[in-house]
């Protein structure tokens, strides 16, 4: 998929002596925060492949959260010197959907002489009928774009047959582009991403679970997850240790403590002196994992990010997330005993949820001794089971409104959220939004008095 997160920068051009077959212009419209690297990991991964293969590509990175964000700037980048051989390659995400639609209309009005190529989750999770969403686009990339985009750019054919790539007007099977994960170029080792205080890193993609609200699992996947080559992961860990300016790392693996290599990555990170944030599944935490975390905590600080979402069986069932709450309680107690810092996230706006059930979930998290608690509004992401069932479940969405100062609410980007259902009204949703906002006070407070034992 095109970029996965957050970028800001000016256009760059990777040149080479290789003959250019297509004028590919890669645009990223990401959701950025002040501490983020200037290039998102996914976007940088594509650039690393092109640089390693000595294939030219023009790129523009920007963030929709920047005050200076401008669709007109992107239009100028795409239109300047464009010919029939120019391809505007855009990553489509839920946060930039309004801008993507605006951009496509402006390119059409200005008679863009080239063609539009779209990728990203908004495309990948629509196996059929993607032209209904983007009627003026010409080419679509489903899946991981690194090698598919490279092969497309270097093919002398206008419409080469490449797995994961389809063309407007031609029926698609919805196949996904899968790169050679053993030979993916590293954005860090190639110098595309420079050392800075905060970085994001990845050791595996996909997820072994299939939660009904989530896009982490590959669409139409035959594999639950895919692993970055272990030797590359270990080299990137060494790169981190050799650059002490790096003091804050977010590992993007949706379920870090799964698969065959997560303990080896932690072993390679021994001696790290900064913060290492890991997204984990609480029920899968094993003693050897905690031992590896303890070893890193001798010099740095590991923070476990645990997506609990809710504690109620009826809500968990409808989002297809089986959870062993007794085991989670025991894991939380062990984390407190071993002084391992952990954060817990919840979702509000779930089907069958009520204000009271949301309150109970928050109180459970507080009693667990979680260092931080976050609650996010439910988004119906394209292609997920909840998205497909939204009418049947009578889920009502907001479109463009912002409903309070909730961290990462993202309402100003026009991201729809579920704000009413048969189990809660819009007024109830506002109450839950207020409860979510109040968690900021909890996160800033002294929480020692909450760290009490739970009865399994």
C-alpha positions, 0 to 999 in steps of 0.5 A: 500500500502506498504510504502508511503514515505521516509525511511532510516535505518538498518534491524530490527526484531520484535520478539515474542513467536508467532510461525512464519509461514512465514519468511517475509522480508519487504523492502522499497526503498523510496524517502528520504530527509534529514529532513525525519523520518527514517521510512516512514508512510506507512512502519511504519504502517505495522510494527505497525500492526505486532508489535501489533499482536506480529507477527515477521517480518524482515525489511530493510529501505533504500532511493534511493536518498542516495549516499550509496544506494545499491541494493546489500545490499538489496540482502544480506538482502534477501538472507542471511539464506533464505529458501523456506519459505522466502518471499521478500516483496517489495513496488513498486513505480514509483521512485524505478521502475528501482531498483525493476526490477534490484532487481528481475533480481538479485534474479533470477540470484542468485537462491533466494530460497524463493518467491517475494511478490510485493505491492504498487501503481505500482501493485495496479493500474494494475487490470489485466496483472501485470505479464507482468510488473513483470514476476518473482514475485510470489505474488501481493498485491493490496491496503492497505497492513497492514492487508492483509500482516499480514494475509498472514504472519500468514496463514499456507497455502502457497496461502491463499485466502485473499482479495487483494492478488493474485498469479502468474499464477492464474487469478486475479479479481484485488480486493483491500485489505481494512483494518479495519480502526477503528482498525489500529495500530498507528505508533506513539502511538506504538512507531514505529515512535519516536518524531522528528522535522519533521513528516508526519501524516494521518487522511484519505486516498483516495480522492473525486476527480478523476483527470486524472493524480493522483493516490490518488483515490483508484483504482476500489474504491467503496468509495471516501475516508477512514477515520482513526478512530477519537479517534486515530487521536485525540490521535495522536494530543495529542501525538504531543502536548506532544512532543514539539520537533515536530515542522514541520508536513505534513498532507498527506491527499490528500484533507484535508478539506473534510470528516467529521473529519478535523475540529475535528483534527484541534480542537485537534491541538490547542496549537501546536507551530510548522508548520502544512502543509495541502493539501487542495482544495481551492474551498472547504475552508469554514469560519469555517475551516479558524476560526480553522486555525486562532486558531492554528495560535495563537501559531503556523503556518498553511500553506495551500498547494493548487494544482492548476495545471493550470488555463486554461479550455481546460487543466483542462478539459483534466485532468478531474479537474473542477475548479472555478477560480473566487471562487479560486480568492476570496478564495486567497484574503480572505487568504491574508486578514486573513494572512493565508500562502498558497503555490500553485503548478502547473504542466507543460507538460500537454496536450494542454499546451503551454509555454504561457499558463504556463506563464499565470498560473505562473503570476496568482499565483504570483498575488494571493499572494501565499507565494511559487509557485512550478511547477512539470513536468507531470508524467504518473502514472501507471493506471491513465487515462492519462497513459491509454490515452498517445498514443491517446494524443500523449504524449512523455516521457523521460525515464532516463534523468535529465532536470535541477535543478527543485525541486523534478524533480526526473529525476535521478531516471529514472522517466519518464516525458512528454516532448513533445505533439502536443501542445509543443515541447521538446524545449518548455518543456525545456523553461517551465522547466526553468520557473519552476526552476526560481520559486526558486528565487520567493520563496526566494524573498520578495513577498509583492508586489505581494499580490494585489487583484484579480478581481473575 
